[in-house]
Amino acid sequence: NLQLAISELQRLNPSPEAQELLHIAQDSSDIASSLVSDMLIVASLSKIDPDTKREIIEPSALLSASIQAFKNAAQRKSITVKADFPPYLPAFFANTQKLREAFDNLISNAIKYTPVGGIVTVSARLNDKTLVISIRDTGLGMTQEDMRNAFGEFKRLSAQPTNGESSTGLGLFIVKKIIDLHDGTVVISSEGLGKGTMFTLTLPLNQQNFIEEERID
């Protein structure tokens, strides 16, 4: 196990040169682990029947869980994550695991590409019978070319994570696939580099998946 070996070597108080090599090995291990994880998600998406593995979800609870999962990552960079949605939104049928992966990817990315002291805002509202979710940051922003290519497989954007975080180039590709499976859309808006980015998801709550007048406690 590479991670275990690195931990053992770090406990031996290595020289500064060896310590630097261990940091490089750690970073490479993290990137490889993230890449394998993302590739497994991509493989699983091709096998999902959109009409199966669906259960009742309540969007506010799922978004709150995603925000909580990245609380420490945000704190390490003194980033404020704001939750701008009501405590309850209408429940609907969806693939909970996959939607959570999409939310996690977007919130994680917003934190990665926002400098120290920035703000990430997660908003959600019901517009007629369409759930509209946005993840907005005050980070590095995107060029027009970035926005055109963002959802491609293994695409690298012009901006790089602000604290050396790893990126596999698959996160936004995964998000798009998951939202497509739910008959939704995902749109990027940015005024350019240095001016932040907003991802807007729309998920239709139609007669097949909408839980009419039902509250999940």
Salt bridges, closest charged atoms under 4 A:
GLU8 OE2 - ARG11 NH2 2.34
GLU101 OE1 - LYS98 NZ 3.34
ASP104 OD1 - ARG100 NE 2.78
GLU165 OE2 - LYS77 NZ 3.07
ASP180 OD2 - LYS176 NZ 3.03
GLU212 OE1 - LYS129 NZ 2.94
ASP217 OD1 - ARG215 NE 3.56
